[in-house]
Amino acid sequence: MTVHSDNPRRRSLLPFAYSLQSLVRGRLWLQVLVGMVIGVCTGLIMGPTTGLLSRETASVVGNWLAFPGHLFLALIQMIVIPLVFSSIIRGLCSSDDIDQLRRLGGRAILFFVATTAVAVTIGIALALLIRPGDYVDATNLGLASVVDASSGAAEAGGVRILDLPDRVLTLLPSNPLSSMVESNMLQVVIFASIFGVALVVMQRDKARPVLDLLASLQEVCLTIVKWAMWLAPLAVFGLMARLTAETGPQALLGVLVYVGTVLLGLLLMLGVLLVVGRVYAGVSPKVFFGAAKDVMLLAFSTSSSAAVMPLSIKTAEGPLGVRKHISQFVIPLGATINMNGTALYQGVAAIFIAQVFGVEIGAAGLILIVLTSVGASIGSPATPGVGIVILSTILVSVGVPASGIALIMGVDRLLDMSRTVVNVCGDLVACIVLDKLDHAENEERETTERVNGT
């Protein structure tokens, strides 16, 4: 039996992973934190409190300061589609066993959906318990007038049971190029998965040229990601300066309880993931943190699961001992559809904004938030700031004014950085758990075949 090896292509990830790791060791995370603090201070100085700049002048200066941040986001968003597309296909093709791919894919999806549902449930429960929205007075922020305009939003955003077959059919892209242009990540993932499975069942010599092309495409994407990382400190400084100048210190202080609620929820979800890794894979929290500390720091610095993807793969295959065909498939897939931290944040934010505007959300509304958060998180781009876009969809679905997002924009950068850490840790835990289950199943199958053979 001939064993195919993709080691040269797999090794192509290592130089970029080492480069990203060197950025961490060069204290990029510290540069980002310093940039964030200086950005907040600059925004407060530019804001209306000091009166040093007029509102129009502060807006112009803020836009120029935020330019590196917009450039950073544009570079990441530009490269997400080809990076995810090439990574998923190459991960699928790292194994020649179609049955193994079927088992691994099903387990991965089930794991991602289950942990995401747990995350958003934790977020909603904390928001209902702490009630951070009671600490903010919407009448003083000039946003209370929009509540009356949202009375019919919940009905407009609902989904009927009769519409579900049509909704399912829309998941399969009729035009893959159009899905890529429109950044419909879930359709891109489905197309990449079908494309990858087709390459697996083809003869290896006929599939080789396409795999080589995708390997080169992946290297180009990772090079651009590396360039974008150097902009991270300036990006955070500029975005925080502009947002703080626009929001003002009163709003920042008013949402302090909201920030604490989200961070507490993220900490609890991280604990849940560590327990899952310990129970199902036998990896202790100490071992996990020792292996994943660089990935977590880089995730916090960049707010992008896609940017951390090469280092996540290297960490999974190295210190955590995950086999390559598992890591090459689960990490790119998880960076696209496994958004535990993002879903938790959306649950807290939706309840917080509803509390601020006095919108009552019943049991049906809470269930709708869970379902919408899980569904919207799956397939969302693994880029900074995308949680705000998803949140607007969730708010409309339950009749909460989407304009309330303005209340949390000033602190979203910190929360975006924090929830990305949980997202990345969820991908790594999924790797070690699925690798353990797959390894145990293979051993059981080999034992059975050996006994039957004798």
Disulfide bonds with the S-S distance in Angstrom:
none
